């Protein structure tokens, strides 16, 4: 619900989260844009942050090496039967790309750029252009005849 890079999420500290005002500060040292940005958070993200609230300095403390996080993400996908087309597993950047694609038509380019913290608007524009190509293509996908009542 943020479009943030995994490194930004792992670097987030409780001192930078304001649950009352619904914001989080992404620090220059922790983001690719190399600038501090105060980001408005979605209510769903705020609800989740309320449930994980702790006295740890980090919002999402990682007590193991970062590669273990990727391994666990792959195991979750495998257990769920999730298999992306053309590759073995989704990576965390795929979630970021999906955030951009799914929201490109829901907000202005400036808002999307701010949320994703792109330094260059051209980067945001590539996501917007891809979304405009993919949405009509997906609508034209072959749809097999399925008994939808069996889908839970």
N, CA, C and O of each residue as an XYZ file, in Angstrom:
608
protein
N       0.814     -1.212      0.000
C       0.000      0.000      0.000
C       0.853      1.270      0.000
O       0.327      2.374      0.143
N       2.172      1.111     -0.161
C       3.028      2.296     -0.185
C       3.788      2.456     -1.496
O       4.102      3.577     -1.895
N       4.086      1.353     -2.168
C       4.919      1.426     -3.365
C       6.390      1.597     -3.031
O       7.204      1.823     -3.927
N       6.743      1.492     -1.763
C       8.134      1.693     -1.349
C       9.012      0.517     -1.739
O       8.535     -0.604     -1.916
N      10.285      0.787     -1.867
C      11.281     -0.261     -2.065
C      11.443     -1.025     -0.755
O      11.209     -0.468      0.317
N      11.836     -2.276     -0.827
C      11.959     -3.104      0.369
C      12.963     -2.501      1.357
O      12.753     -2.572      2.568
N      14.033     -1.918      0.860
C      15.025     -1.293      1.735
C      14.454     -0.145      2.544
O      14.804      0.033      3.711
N      13.570      0.641      1.924
C      12.927      1.741      2.633
C      12.027      1.222      3.748
O      11.989      1.775      4.847
N      11.314      0.163      3.446
C      10.400     -0.407      4.439
C      11.194     -0.947      5.630
O      10.826     -0.716      6.782
N      12.264     -1.655      5.352
C      13.072     -2.224      6.429
C      13.797     -1.147      7.232
O      14.113     -1.362      8.402
N      14.064      0.003      6.625
C      14.768      1.093      7.308
C      13.831      1.981      8.138
O      14.301      2.799      8.929
N      12.531      1.829      7.969
C      11.575      2.697      8.659
C      11.676      2.538     10.176
O      11.690      1.425     10.702
N      11.744      3.669     10.860
C      11.870      3.681     12.311
C      10.591      4.275     12.910
O       9.935      5.118     12.297
N      10.259      3.824     14.099
C       9.043      4.309     14.749
C       9.065      5.813     14.962
O       8.015      6.455     14.922
N      10.244      6.391     15.189
C      10.337      7.837     15.391
C       9.911      8.609     14.136
O       9.607      9.799     14.215
N       9.888      7.936     12.982
C       9.519      8.575     11.718
C       8.068      8.311     11.314
O       7.631      8.730     10.241
N       7.331      7.622     12.170
C       5.931      7.300     11.888
C       5.034      8.131     12.804
O       5.222      8.155     14.020
N       4.062      8.808     12.205
C       3.077      9.566     12.971
C       1.712      8.939     12.693
O       1.055      9.275     11.707
N       1.294      8.031     13.566
C       0.028      7.321     13.368
C      -1.169      8.257     13.470
O      -2.185      8.029     12.812
N      -1.068      9.299     14.277
C      -2.178     10.241     14.430
C      -2.446     11.020     13.150
O      -3.599     11.204     12.758
N      -1.378     11.479     12.499
C      -1.527     12.247     11.258
C      -1.443     11.373     10.018
O      -1.665     11.849      8.905
N      -1.123     10.092     10.203
C      -1.105      9.155      9.085
C       0.050      9.340      8.128
O      -0.108      9.186      6.917
N       1.224      9.674      8.671
C       2.375      9.919      7.812
C       3.589      9.107      8.249
O       3.674      8.624      9.378
N       4.524      8.976      7.311
C       5.820      8.365      7.606
C       6.883      9.182      6.888
O       6.688      9.623      5.756
N       7.988      9.372      7.549
C       9.108     10.090      6.963
C      10.069      9.084      6.350
O      10.611      8.225      7.047
N      10.276      9.195      5.053
C      11.280      8.384      4.371
C      12.546      9.230      4.334
O      12.575     10.287      3.705
N      13.575      8.767      5.002
C      14.813      9.542      5.136
C      15.706      9.394      3.904
O      15.753      8.342      3.267
N      16.406     10.473      3.594
C      17.289     10.526      2.426
C      18.289      9.372      2.427
O      18.595      8.812      1.374
N      18.790      9.022      3.588
C      19.784      7.949      3.679
C      19.198      6.585      3.329
O      19.935      5.641      3.043
N      17.856      6.486      3.354
C      17.198      5.188      3.174
C      16.417      5.070      1.872
O      15.787      4.040      1.631
N      16.440      6.098      1.025
C      15.692      6.002     -0.231
C      16.576      6.379     -1.413
O      17.569      7.091     -1.267
N      16.202      5.898     -2.556
C      17.001      6.073     -3.767
C      17.030      7.531     -4.234
O      17.987      7.958     -4.881
N      15.988      8.288     -3.908
C      15.924      9.696     -4.302
C      16.857     10.583     -3.506
O      17.093     11.731     -3.880
N      17.394     10.062     -2.407
C      18.341     10.775     -1.546
C      17.799     12.108     -1.037
O      18.510     13.111     -0.992
N      16.503     12.092     -0.650
C      15.907     13.276     -0.040
C      14.866     12.831      0.971
O      14.189     11.821      0.775
N      14.740     13.586      2.051
C      13.704     13.311      3.039
C      12.342     13.620      2.427
O      12.165     14.644      1.767
N      11.391     12.733      2.650
C      10.031     12.960      2.154
C       9.035     12.482      3.193
O       9.128     11.363      3.696
N       8.076     13.349      3.508
C       6.986     12.980      4.392
C       5.864     12.431      3.518
O       5.342     13.135      2.653
N       5.496     11.175      3.745
C       4.544     10.477      2.894
C       3.261     10.207      3.667
O       3.291      9.702      4.790
N       2.138     10.548      3.054
C       0.824     10.216      3.616
C       0.586      8.723      3.409
O       0.804      8.205      2.313
N       0.145      8.039      4.443
C      -0.080      6.594      4.363
C      -1.565      6.284      4.212
O      -2.419      7.015      4.715
N      -1.856      5.205      3.521
C      -3.221      4.718      3.339
C      -3.729      4.177      4.679
O      -2.944      3.688      5.492
N      -5.031      4.265      4.903
C      -5.630      3.784      6.151
C      -5.320      2.313      6.422
O      -5.121      1.923      7.573
N      -5.278      1.500      5.374
C      -4.967      0.079      5.543
C      -3.542     -0.116      6.080
O      -3.308     -0.966      6.939
N      -2.602      0.673      5.569
C      -1.225      0.611      6.069
C      -1.171      1.074      7.521
O      -0.450      0.496      8.335
N      -1.927      2.107      7.840
C      -1.957      2.599      9.221
C      -2.544      1.553     10.166
O      -2.044      1.356     11.274
N      -3.597      0.892      9.725
C      -4.195     -0.173     10.547
C      -3.161     -1.262     10.827
O      -3.060     -1.754     11.952
N      -2.399     -1.635      9.806
C      -1.384     -2.666      9.990
C      -0.297     -2.184     10.959
O       0.138     -2.932     11.834
N       0.129     -0.946     10.796
C       1.163     -0.420     11.688
C       0.702     -0.419     13.141
O       1.499     -0.642     14.051
N      -0.578     -0.169     13.351
C      -1.121     -0.218     14.722
C      -0.962     -1.617     15.307
O      -0.678     -1.760     16.496
N      -1.141     -2.643     14.490
C      -1.089     -4.019     14.996
C       0.337     -4.500     15.256
O       0.537     -5.422     16.046
N       1.325     -3.897     14.611
C       2.714     -4.330     14.805
C       3.494     -3.379     15.704
O       4.704     -3.528     15.876
N       2.813     -2.424     16.263
C       3.451     -1.430     17.132
C       4.262     -2.119     18.221
O       3.780     -3.046     18.873
N       5.507     -1.656     18.416
C       6.377     -2.262     19.428
C       7.337     -1.208     19.967
O       7.326     -0.054     19.538
N       8.161     -1.628     20.908
C       9.164     -0.735     21.471
C      10.494     -0.834     20.736
O      11.453     -0.143     21.083
N      10.553     -1.692     19.721
C      11.770     -1.802     18.910
C      11.957     -0.500     18.134
O      10.976      0.142     17.759
N      13.178     -0.116     17.897
C      13.469      1.111     17.151
C      12.925      1.028     15.726
O      12.375      1.999     15.207
N      13.082     -0.135     15.099
C      12.627     -0.349     13.721
C      11.173     -0.797     13.699
O      10.723     -1.541     14.570
N      10.454     -0.334     12.697
C       9.060     -0.753     12.534
C       9.007     -2.231     12.158
O       8.183     -2.979     12.684
N       9.880     -2.648     11.255
C       9.937     -4.040     10.817
C      11.345     -4.578     11.061
O      12.140     -4.685     10.127
N      11.654     -4.915     12.309
C      13.003     -5.394     12.615
C      13.299     -6.711     11.906
O      12.486     -7.635     11.913
N      14.445     -6.774     11.314
C      14.876     -7.986     10.610
C      16.080     -8.537     11.358
O      17.169     -7.965     11.314
N      15.875     -9.637     12.035
C      16.917    -10.207     12.888
C      17.794    -11.218     12.158
O      18.693    -11.809     12.756
N      17.535    -11.415     10.877
C      18.331    -12.341     10.065
C      18.884    -11.569      8.872
O      18.561    -10.396      8.683
N      19.711    -12.223      8.072
C      20.222    -11.545      6.888
C      19.087    -11.322      5.890
O      18.095    -12.050      5.884
N      19.251    -10.329      5.071
C      18.187     -9.925      4.148
C      17.833    -11.023      3.150
O      16.679    -11.120      2.734
N      18.789    -11.841      2.763
C      18.523    -12.928      1.812
C      17.473    -13.890      2.367
O      16.692    -14.464      1.608
N      17.454    -14.066      3.680
C      16.455    -14.934      4.307
C      15.043    -14.419      4.072
O      14.102    -15.202      3.943
N      14.902    -13.117      4.016
C      13.593    -12.523      3.752
C      13.104    -12.903      2.351
O      11.932    -13.228      2.159
N      14.007    -12.859      1.388
C      13.669    -13.244      0.017
C      13.312    -14.730     -0.060
O      12.380    -15.121     -0.762
N      14.066    -15.545      0.671
C      13.795    -16.982      0.704
C      12.408    -17.251      1.282
O      11.655    -18.058      0.736
N      12.070    -16.588      2.375
C      10.741    -16.762      2.989
C       9.633    -16.303      2.045
O       8.579    -16.936      1.968
N       9.867    -15.207      1.327
C       8.882    -14.704      0.367
C       8.643    -15.741     -0.735
O       7.508    -15.940     -1.167
N       9.698    -16.390     -1.181
C       9.572    -17.452     -2.191
C       8.818    -18.655     -1.634
O       7.986    -19.240     -2.328
N       9.102    -19.028     -0.388
C       8.415    -20.166      0.234
C       6.918    -19.895      0.396
O       6.099    -20.794      0.206
N       6.566    -18.673      0.742
C       5.150    -18.299      0.864
C       4.453    -18.445     -0.486
O       3.343    -18.972     -0.561
N       5.102    -17.979     -1.549
C       4.515    -18.088     -2.886
C       4.359    -19.542     -3.304
O       3.348    -19.926     -3.890
N       5.363    -20.336     -2.999
C       5.313    -21.752     -3.356
C       4.164    -22.441     -2.622
O       3.410    -23.203     -3.227
N       4.029    -22.177     -1.321
C       2.955    -22.777     -0.522
C       1.579    -22.344     -1.010
O       0.617    -23.107     -0.930
N       1.491    -21.119     -1.516
C       0.213    -20.595     -1.997
C      -0.071    -20.995     -3.442
O      -1.159    -20.739     -3.959
N       0.905    -21.620     -4.088
C       0.713    -22.017     -5.483
C       0.796    -20.853     -6.451
O       0.245    -20.917     -7.549
N       1.476    -19.795     -6.058
C       1.624    -18.615     -6.915
C       2.817    -18.838     -7.829
O       3.926    -19.101     -7.364
N       2.585    -18.733     -9.128
C       3.653    -18.948    -10.107
C       3.545    -17.886    -11.189
O       2.649    -17.943    -12.032
N       4.453    -16.920    -11.169
C       4.402    -15.889    -12.214
C       4.809    -16.445    -13.568
O       5.573    -17.406    -13.662
N       4.290    -15.828    -14.602
C       4.631    -16.239    -15.965
C       6.051    -15.776    -16.289
O       6.384    -14.605    -16.112
N       6.868    -16.684    -16.754
C       8.184    -16.322    -17.245
C       9.295    -16.267    -16.213
O      10.444    -15.994    -16.560
N       8.977    -16.521    -14.955
C      10.044    -16.574    -13.952
C       9.618    -17.452    -12.797
O       8.455    -17.844    -12.698
N      10.554    -17.757    -11.929
C      10.278    -18.720    -10.872
C       9.417    -18.141     -9.747
O       8.461    -18.779     -9.305
N       9.757    -16.926     -9.280
C       9.024    -16.303     -8.178
C       8.930    -14.804     -8.395
O       9.714    -14.217     -9.142
N       7.959    -14.195     -7.730
C       7.897    -12.743     -7.693
C       8.952    -12.230     -6.727
O       9.236    -12.870     -5.715
N       9.526    -11.088     -7.033
C      10.441    -10.409     -6.122
C       9.718     -9.235     -5.485
O       8.596     -8.910     -5.876
N      10.335     -8.610     -4.531
C       9.701     -7.475     -3.870
C       9.486     -6.308     -4.829
O       8.523     -5.554     -4.688
N      10.383     -6.161     -5.802
C      10.206     -5.066     -6.755
C       8.972     -5.285     -7.639
O       8.406     -4.323     -8.159
N       8.559     -6.528     -7.809
C       7.329     -6.801     -8.554
C       6.124     -6.196     -7.841
O       5.182     -5.743     -8.491
N       6.148     -6.186     -6.511
C       5.063     -5.565     -5.757
C       5.058     -4.061     -5.985
O       3.994     -3.453     -6.105
N       6.220     -3.470     -6.044
C       6.341     -2.026     -6.310
C       5.815     -1.697     -7.714
O       5.081     -0.728     -7.908
N       6.208     -2.523     -8.674
C       5.753     -2.318    -10.055
C       4.231     -2.464    -10.143
O       3.567     -1.709    -10.854
N       3.685     -3.443     -9.414
C       2.228     -3.632     -9.407
C       1.527     -2.442     -8.778
O       0.471     -2.025     -9.253
N       2.097     -1.890     -7.719
C       1.531     -0.694     -7.090
C       1.420      0.433     -8.119
O       0.383      1.087     -8.227
N       2.491      0.647     -8.864
C       2.491      1.713     -9.868
C       1.472      1.440    -10.967
O       0.715      2.329    -11.356
N       1.457      0.214    -11.462
C       0.555     -0.138    -12.554
C      -0.905     -0.019    -12.135
O      -1.727      0.515    -12.881
N      -1.227     -0.512    -10.950
C      -2.621     -0.509    -10.497
C      -3.115      0.888    -10.125
O      -4.321      1.134    -10.111
N      -2.193      1.802     -9.824
C      -2.594      3.134     -9.384
C      -2.331      4.232    -10.410
O      -2.674      5.390    -10.168
N      -1.735      3.895    -11.538
C      -1.379      4.900    -12.546
C      -2.584      5.679    -13.051
O      -2.471      6.873    -13.330
N      -3.735      5.027    -13.173
C      -4.939      5.710    -13.663
C      -5.816      6.243    -12.535
O      -6.872      6.821    -12.793
N      -5.394      6.056    -11.304
C      -6.209      6.457    -10.156
C      -5.754      7.773     -9.539
O      -6.439      8.325     -8.678
N      -4.597      8.280     -9.977
C      -4.076      9.515     -9.402
C      -3.246     10.243    -10.446
O      -2.939      9.704    -11.509
N      -2.896     11.459    -10.123
C      -2.076     12.236    -11.057
C      -0.664     11.661    -11.102
O      -0.231     10.963    -10.186
N       0.030     11.963    -12.169
C       1.423     11.537    -12.281
C       2.274     12.120    -11.172
O       3.181     11.458    -10.669
N       1.987     13.360    -10.785
C       2.733     13.994     -9.696
C       2.528     13.252     -8.382
O       3.478     13.050     -7.626
N       1.290     12.845     -8.108
C       1.000     12.121     -6.870
C       1.688     10.756     -6.881
O       2.256     10.338     -5.872
N       1.637     10.063     -8.021
C       2.293      8.765     -8.123
C       3.808      8.914     -7.947
O       4.440      8.106     -7.267
N       4.375      9.936     -8.553
C       5.807     10.186     -8.410
C       6.160     10.425     -6.943
O       7.159      9.896     -6.454
N       5.353     11.215     -6.240
C       5.628     11.502     -4.825
C       5.526     10.238     -3.974
O       6.383      9.992     -3.125
N       4.486      9.440     -4.195
C       4.317      8.228     -3.397
C       5.430      7.220     -3.650
O       5.911      6.571     -2.721
N       5.836      7.093     -4.901
C       6.882      6.120     -5.232
C       8.275      6.688     -5.017
O       9.270      5.965     -5.072
N       8.333      7.990     -4.773
C       9.583      8.696     -4.491
C      10.576      8.601     -5.643
O      11.777      8.429     -5.433
N      10.059      8.715     -6.850
C      10.946      8.761     -8.010
C      11.577     10.149     -8.072
O      10.891     11.162     -7.938
N      12.866     10.181     -8.271
C      13.575     11.449     -8.400
C      13.252     12.086     -9.758
O      13.108     13.303     -9.875
N      13.145     11.239    -10.762
C      12.935     11.691    -12.138
C      11.511     11.335    -12.583
O      11.087     10.185    -12.471
N      10.785     12.330    -13.085
C       9.415     12.094    -13.530
C       9.362     11.101    -14.697
O       8.348     10.430    -14.890
N      10.438     11.005    -15.471
C      10.480     10.065    -16.594
C      10.283      8.626    -16.114
O       9.662      7.819    -16.806
N      10.807      8.307    -14.939
C      10.642      6.964    -14.375
C       9.178      6.700    -14.094
O       8.660      5.637    -14.436
N       8.512      7.648    -13.480
C       7.083      7.521    -13.195
C       6.297      7.394    -14.493
O       5.365      6.595    -14.586
N       6.673      8.180    -15.487
C       5.971      8.167    -16.772
C       6.066      6.793    -17.434
O       5.124      6.371    -18.103
N       7.177      6.095    -17.262
C       7.299      4.738    -17.829
C       6.266      3.800    -17.202
O       5.650      2.996    -17.901
N       6.077      3.903    -15.889
C       5.064      3.082    -15.213
C       3.661      3.434    -15.726
O       2.843      2.546    -15.966
N       3.393      4.718    -15.888
C       2.081      5.157    -16.371
C       1.834      4.627    -17.778
O       0.752      4.117    -18.070
N       2.826      4.746    -18.646
C       2.686      4.254    -20.020
C       2.471      2.748    -20.066
O       1.667      2.258    -20.858
N       3.187      2.014    -19.219
C       3.028      0.559    -19.177
C       1.620      0.201    -18.712
O       1.001     -0.710    -19.264
N       1.115      0.894    -17.720
C      -0.236      0.618    -17.220
C      -1.270      0.853    -18.313
O      -2.222      0.084    -18.442
N      -1.095      1.890    -19.085
C      -2.051      2.205    -20.158
C      -2.014      1.171    -21.274
O      -2.998      1.001    -21.993
N      -0.888      0.478    -21.425
C      -0.792     -0.589    -22.418
C      -1.338     -1.906    -21.876
O      -1.979     -2.666    -22.602
N      -1.080     -2.171    -20.596
C      -1.444     -3.468    -20.017
C      -2.934     -3.612    -19.742
O      -3.500     -4.681    -19.973
N      -3.577     -2.566    -19.255
C      -4.984     -2.697    -18.867
C      -5.872     -3.110    -20.035
O      -6.677     -4.027    -19.871
N      -5.768     -2.484    -21.204
C      -6.579     -2.956    -22.339
C      -6.184     -4.366    -22.791
O      -7.038     -5.148    -23.208
N      -4.896     -4.687    -22.707
C      -4.443     -6.015    -23.117
C      -5.021     -7.084    -22.199
O      -5.438     -8.141    -22.672
N      -5.052     -6.828    -20.909
C      -5.597     -7.792    -19.952
C      -7.087     -8.011    -20.209
O      -7.583     -9.130    -20.078
N      -7.797     -6.952    -20.571
C      -9.227     -7.079    -20.858
C      -9.494     -8.005    -22.041
O     -10.583     -8.566    -22.164
N      -8.498     -8.165    -22.910
C      -8.641     -9.009    -24.100
C      -8.086    -10.421    -23.919
O      -8.095    -11.210    -24.864
N      -7.606    -10.747    -22.727
C      -7.043    -12.078    -22.494
C      -8.075    -13.181    -22.709
O      -9.266    -12.997    -22.459
N      -7.601    -14.311    -23.170
C      -8.442    -15.491    -23.287
C      -8.915    -15.881    -21.897
O      -8.124    -15.934    -20.955
N     -10.191    -16.149    -21.772
C     -10.753    -16.544    -20.489
C     -11.361    -17.937    -20.645
O     -12.357    -18.109    -21.347
N     -10.765    -18.917    -19.995
C     -11.318    -20.281    -20.103
C     -12.658    -20.372    -19.394
O     -12.918    -19.641    -18.438
N     -13.493    -21.261    -19.863
C     -14.793    -21.474    -19.237
C     -14.569    -22.189    -17.915
O     -14.097    -23.326    -17.892
N     -14.899    -21.537    -16.829
C     -14.716    -22.098    -15.509
C     -16.029    -22.065    -14.730
O     -16.875    -21.198    -14.951
N     -16.180    -23.002    -13.837
C     -17.315    -22.968    -12.926
C     -16.919    -22.035    -11.779
O     -16.249    -22.460    -10.838
N     -17.325    -20.781    -11.854
C     -16.929    -19.786    -10.874
C     -17.529    -20.049     -9.490
O     -17.033    -19.509     -8.502
N     -18.560    -20.845     -9.397
C     -19.145    -21.143     -8.095
C     -18.210    -21.999     -7.243
O     -18.340    -22.044     -6.020
N     -17.261    -22.681     -7.904
C     -16.318    -23.536     -7.179
C     -15.138    -22.724     -6.653
O     -14.371    -23.220     -5.828
N     -14.977    -21.474     -7.120
C     -13.870    -20.640     -6.686
C     -14.234    -19.965     -5.376
O     -15.245    -19.271     -5.269
N     -13.385    -20.187     -4.388
C     -13.634    -19.604     -3.058
C     -12.946    -18.290     -2.947
O     -13.029    -17.635     -1.907
